[in-house]
Amino acid sequence: MASSPRVLVYGGKGALGSTIVNFFKSKNWWVASIDLFPNEDAHANIVLNISESWIEQEKQVTSSVEDTLKGEKLDAVLCVAGGWAGGNAAHKDFVKNADLMWKQSVWSSAIAAEISAKHLKDGGLLTLPGAQPAVAGTPGMIGYGMAKAAVHQLTKSLGSEGGGLPENSCVAAILPVTLDTPMNRKWMKNADFSTWTPLEFVADLFFKWATNEDRPKSGSLMQLITKDGQTELVKA
């Protein structure tokens, strides 16, 4: 009997990550989660230590992934770790917020790329968390924009020849405007929710890409543009 396909969700306890864990699990995939807290629905968990440096975190994660996989390869690595903080250069917490954004988006994306280089099957999928606003300047949230722009750059580099990923694998970043999460609804009660991208749309999209359906060219930055409750993909 063939073993189940395997996916690693980096940020698997957040709103989007949890939706993805449950979606892939419902399709009979083996699912592992990496996050600050365990996701009880995942088959395996790697719990991060928030006080570690980037290099320490990389060592801990790569060693834990090695132990967890026991030589098995992954069909997909889906990095959806991240967060949001605002502020321009005059903001009192400008550098503090920028540092947090870097840790949440860039550290996780780089480690996810390293895991993919080592453990992804040939023809596997890596997704990274970009952001549509970071295609241009983001004066009200400079740290966030800087970190997401770095993720965009990483995606393009990994998708280029010599990027280090396995043969025929695909890397793509999703660039949402706003995801429809409980936290976003809490903080933006009066927003137009019909322009927010549903989490289930992203989970379904990743499943299609993971099963080689409508996959974008490797290195693509895919904007998620939602209008009147309908989401379309627009290449950046």
PyMOL commands that set and color helices and strands:
alter all, ss='L'
color gray80, all
select helices_A, chain A and resi 15-26+54-69+94-119+132-135+142-159+182-187+193-195+199-210
alter helices_A, ss='H'
color red, helices_A
select strands_A, chain A and resi 6-10+30-35+44-47+74-79+120-129+170-176+220-227+230-235
alter strands_A, ss='S'
color yellow, strands_A
deselect
rebuild
show_as cartoon
